[in-house]
Amino acid sequence: MTGLLHHTITVVMAFFAIMNPVANTPLFISLTEGDSPAVKRQVAFKSVLVAFLIVLGFCLFGKSIFALFGITMPAFRIAGGVLVALVGFQMLHGAPSRVHNPSAEDNADTRQAELGVAISPLAMPILAGPGTLATAINFSSTGSSTKTAITIAAFALLCLVTYILFLTGQRMVRFIGKGGINVVTRLMGLILAVIGTQMVIAGIQGIRF
C-alpha cells in the first residue's frame, strides 16, 4: 500500500510539474483573446480531452511501441529522463521549454481558426508534449496494471485541474501576478530536473551487461 501511495504522489507531482497548468494559463488567455466565453470553454475542454486521449494511448500501448521498434526499458528511461531533466533545467532558469512551447510562427498559424488552438499548440505540444509522453510511458510501462491505472488517473486529474485553471485564468493571473507565475515555474523546473535524474539512474541500474 505504501508503495502505491508513493507511486501515486510521484506521478501526480511529475505530471503537475511538466504540464505546469499555472504557467500555461496566461498562454491560454492570450491564444483565446477576443473569443466569446462559450468558445473559450470549448477550446479549454477540447485541449485537455485531446491531451488526455494522446497520453492514454501511450500509456496503454507503450509496451507495444517498444516491441515494434526494439526499444528496451532502460534505454527509454535514460532518454526520457534526459528529456524531462532538460525541460526542468530550462524552466529552472525561467525560460519556457522549447520542446513544450511552439514558435511565434506556429501561434500565428493556429490563430486562423478559433478552435484550432485546442489541438495545436494547446493539446500538443503544450499539454501532451514529448516530456509528458516520456513521463507517462515511464510510469505506466514499468509496473503492474494498477500502476498503469494510477498513471492514467493522475493525468486525468491534472487535465481537470488544467481545465478549471483555464476557465478561471483571468482571476488567477491577476491574483498571483507575473512574479508568482515565475516562482511556480522555477519550482516545477527543479522538481522535473530531479525526477528526470532519477529516471536516468533507474535506467542505468536496469542495464544488463
C-alpha positions in Angstrom: 0.0 0.0 0.0 2.9 2.4 0.9 4.5 1.6 -2.5 1.3 2.5 -4.4 0.9 5.7 -2.4 4.4 6.8 -3.1 3.9 5.9 -6.8 0.7 8.0 -6.9 2.3 11.1 -5.3 5.3 10.8 -7.6 3.2 10.6 -10.7 0.9 13.4 -9.7 3.8 15.7 -8.9 5.6 14.7 -12.1 2.6 15.5 -14.3 1.9 18.7 -12.5 5.4 19.9 -12.8 5.8 19.1 -16.5 2.3 20.3 -17.5 2.6 23.4 -15.2 -1.0 24.5 -15.7 -0.4 27.6 -13.6 2.2 28.9 -16.1 0.3 27.7 -19.2 -2.9 29.6 -18.2 -1.6 33.0 -19.4 -0.8 31.3 -22.7 -4.3 30.0 -23.0 -5.6 33.5 -22.2 -3.5 35.0 -25.0 -4.5 32.4 -27.5 -8.2 32.8 -26.9 -8.1 36.6 -26.5 -11.2 38.1 -28.1 -13.1 34.8 -28.2 -16.5 34.5 -26.6 -16.9 32.7 -23.2 -18.6 29.8 -25.0 -15.7 29.4 -27.4 -13.1 29.6 -24.6 -14.9 26.8 -22.8 -14.9 24.7 -26.0 -11.2 25.3 -26.5 -10.3 24.5 -22.9 -12.4 21.3 -22.9 -11.1 20.1 -26.3 -7.5 20.8 -25.5 -7.5 18.8 -22.3 -9.6 16.0 -23.9 -7.2 15.6 -26.8 -4.2 15.7 -24.5 -5.8 13.0 -22.3 -6.5 10.8 -25.3 -2.9 11.1 -26.5 -1.4 10.2 -23.2 -4.0 7.4 -22.7 -2.9 5.8 -25.9 0.8 6.0 -24.9 0.0 4.5 -21.5 -1.9 1.6 -22.9 0.2 0.8 -26.0 3.7 2.0 -24.7 5.0 -1.6 -24.4 3.8 -2.5 -27.9 5.5 0.6 -29.3 8.7 -0.5 -27.5 8.4 -4.0 -29.0 7.7 -2.7 -32.5 10.9 -0.5 -32.6 13.0 -2.8 -30.4 13.3 -0.3 -27.6 14.4 -1.5 -24.2 13.0 0.0 -21.0 16.4 1.0 -19.6 17.2 2.9 -22.9 13.8 4.7 -22.8 14.3 5.6 -19.1 17.7 7.1 -19.8 16.5 9.0 -22.9 13.2 10.1 -21.3 15.0 11.1 -18.1 17.4 13.3 -20.0 14.5 14.9 -21.9 12.5 15.5 -18.7 15.6 16.9 -16.9 16.3 19.2 -19.9 12.7 20.6 -19.7 13.2 21.1 -16.0 16.6 22.8 -16.5 15.1 25.3 -18.9 12.2 26.0 -16.6 14.5 26.4 -13.6 16.3 29.2 -15.4 13.0 30.9 -16.1 12.9 30.0 -19.8 9.9 28.3 -21.5 10.8 24.8 -22.6 11.4 24.7 -26.4 10.0 21.1 -26.6 6.7 22.2 -24.9 6.2 25.6 -26.4 5.5 26.4 -30.1 7.2 29.2 -32.0 5.7 32.5 -32.8 5.1 31.3 -36.3 3.1 28.3 -35.0 1.0 30.5 -32.9 0.3 32.9 -35.8 -0.8 30.0 -38.0 -3.2 28.5 -35.4 -4.9 31.8 -34.8 -6.6 31.4 -38.2 -9.2 29.1 -36.6 -10.6 29.8 -33.1 -10.9 26.1 -32.2 -7.7 25.2 -33.9 -5.6 26.3 -30.9 -7.2 23.5 -28.9 -5.3 20.9 -30.9 -2.2 22.8 -31.6 -0.5 24.3 -29.7 -2.5 23.6 -26.6 -3.1 19.9 -26.6 0.1 19.2 -28.5 2.9 20.1 -27.7 2.0 22.2 -24.6 -0.1 19.7 -22.5 0.9 16.4 -24.1 4.4 17.3 -25.3 7.4 15.0 -25.5 8.3 15.3 -21.8 4.7 14.5 -20.8 4.7 11.4 -23.0 8.0 10.2 -21.8 6.8 10.6 -18.2 3.6 8.7 -18.9 5.3 5.8 -20.6 8.0 5.6 -17.9 5.4 5.3 -15.1 2.9 3.1 -16.9 5.2 0.6 -18.6 7.3 -0.5 -15.7 4.8 -1.8 -13.2 1.5 -3.6 -12.8 -1.8 -2.8 -14.4 -2.6 -1.0 -11.1 0.3 1.4 -11.6 -0.8 2.0 -15.2 -4.4 2.8 -14.0 -2.9 5.2 -11.4 -0.8 6.9 -14.0 -3.9 7.4 -16.2 -6.0 8.6 -13.3 -3.3 11.0 -12.3 -3.1 12.6 -15.7 -6.9 12.8 -15.8 -6.8 14.7 -12.5 -4.2 17.1 -13.9 -6.4 17.6 -17.0 -9.3 18.5 -14.8 -7.1 21.0 -12.8 -5.9 22.5 -16.1 -9.4 22.9 -17.4 -10.5 24.7 -14.2 -7.5 27.0 -14.3 -8.1 27.8 -18.0 -11.6 28.9 -17.2 -10.7 30.9 -14.1 -7.4 32.1 -15.6 -8.1 35.8 -15.7 -8.7 36.0 -11.9 -5.8 33.7 -11.1 -3.3 35.7 -13.2 -4.4 38.9 -11.5 -4.1 37.3 -8.1 -0.7 35.6 -8.5 0.9 38.1 -10.9 3.8 37.5 -13.2 6.3 37.2 -10.4 4.3 34.4 -8.8 4.0 32.5 -12.0 7.8 32.7 -12.5 8.3 31.3 -9.0 6.0 28.4 -9.7 7.7 27.7 -13.0 11.1 27.6 -11.4 9.9 25.4 -8.6 8.3 23.0 -11.1 11.6 23.0 -13.0 13.6 21.9 -10.0 11.2 19.0 -9.4 11.3 18.0 -13.0 15.1 18.1 -13.0 15.2 15.8 -10.0 12.6 13.4 -11.5 14.5 13.3 -14.8 17.8 12.5 -13.0 16.1 9.7 -11.1 14.7 8.2 -14.3 18.3 8.2 -15.7 19.7 6.5 -12.6 16.9 3.8 -12.8 17.7 3.3 -16.5 21.4 2.8 -15.8 20.7 0.4 -13.0 18.4 -1.6 -15.3 21.1 -2.2 -17.9 22.2 -5.8 -18.1 25.8 -6.3 -19.2 
